[in-house]
Amino acid sequence: MSKGFSFAQIGGVLGKDPESRSTPSGVKIVSFSVAVEKWAKDGAKTHWFNVKIIGEKADWAEQNLRKGKSVTVSGDLQIDSWDDKQTGVKRTSPVIIAFKVDFADSGSRSDGEKPARQSAAPAVRQQTAPPARSTTNDSADPFISDDDIPF
């Protein structure tokens, strides 16, 4: 049983057109990067974030996302790892597995509906929030045990 979660939300500009591939079992994966500009005393800095959309909404992403589009992305944060082919060194990189993409500069949506507001909010994957946990060790609460209490 998992005792934690990761969540990421970013807003920025697509650095290039999405790239598409399929797994051996036929599941489509669309990958793209988002540039997020952060301002500091010493000037602007750009941070790049890798994003993947997996499954049925990957077709929508492939057709609608383009270099230069302003988006916000919400999703699960995971760490991809691989062996560098040139050096043999194990490499890692964080990636956001998106479940929601909003256009910051357009009203386009994946479901064909006109948005109620200026920005769009196509859900890439349905996700429900986990049930709220009790802070007391009430034996009637099936979501908490003595092992979950940090003290």
N, C-alpha and C positions, 0 to 999 in steps of 0.2 A: 504494500500500500504506500502510495506516495505521500510524503509529509510536507511537500512544498509545491510551489509553482513559479513560473517565470512569465513575465509579460513585458512587452515592449510596445511603445507607441512613438512614432517619429513623423515628422513632416518635412518635406523637402522636394527636390526636383529629380526626376529620372535622369540618370547620366547617359543612358543609351537605350535603344529599343530592347524589349524583353527577348530572352532566348528561351526556346522551347525544346523539350526532349520528353521521351516517354520511357518508363521503366520497362523491363522485360515482360511484366504482366499487363502492360498497356495503360498504366496510370500516367497522365500528363503532368509535367512539372514545368512551370514557367519561372524563370529566374531574372531578376533585374537588380540594379543598384540605385540607391537614393542618396543624393548629396544633401547634407544638412549643414547649413552655414551657421556658425556660432560666433557671436561678437564678444570680444574681450578688450581689455585696455590696450593691448598691443596689436589690435586689428582683428579682422575676420579670419576664422579658421574653418575649413571645410572637412567634415567627417563623412566617410562613406559607409553605408550600411547595405549588406546583401539581404535580399528578400526573395522568398520562394512562395509561389501559390501552387498548391497541389490539388489535383482532382478536377471536379466538374467546372469550377470557376476559372480554371487555367485557360480555357478557350476564350472566355470573355476578356481576361487580362491580355492575352496575346493579340486580340483584335483591337482593344481600346487603349492600352498603355503605349505611350511613345516617348522618346527622348524629349526632354524639356518640359513635360507635363508636371505640374505641381500636384502632389498627393500627400495624404496622410495615410499611414499604415499602422494597423494594430494587429498584434499576433503573439504567438508563443516564441520565446527566445530559446534557441538551441545552439549547441556547438558542433559544427561539422569538423571532422578530422580526416586526414589523408596522409600518405607517405609522399614526400616530395620526390618526383621521378629523377631529378638531377642529383640531389644530395643524399636521398634516402632518409632524411630527417622527417620525423612526425610533425605535421603542421596542423594547426587548429584555426578556426575562424568562426565568430558568432554569425548567426543567420536568423532572420525573423521569418517564421512560418506564418504567413498572413492569413487572418480570418476575416479581416475587414479592410477595405480600401476606399478612401474618399477622394474625389477630385477636389482640389482646392481652387481650381480655376475654370470649372466646367459643370454643366448640369447633366452630364451623361451618366447613365446607370446601366448596370448589367442586365436588369430585368425589363428594360424598355419603358418603364414608367417615368413620368416627369417627377423630379424631386419636389418636395414641398418647400425646400429652401434652395439657396443657390448651389450649395455643395451636395454631392451625391454620397450615398452611404451603402454601396452594395456589399452585402455580407458574403464573404468568400467561404466561410464555413460557420454553421450554427454552433454557438458555444453558450452554454448557460453558466451563470455564476455558481460556485459551490455553495451549499447551504451554510448559513451563518453558524458559527460554532459558539457554544456556551463557554464562558470563562470559568465556570464552576465545574467541579467533578460530580455532576448529577448523574446517577446511574441510569436515569431514564434517557439520557442523551446518547444515542448510538454512535455519534461521531467523535467522541472524546474518550480517552482512556488515561490511566495514570502515566503511561508512557509518553503521552502528548504534552504533559505539563513540564515546563522546562526547569522547575525548581523542586 
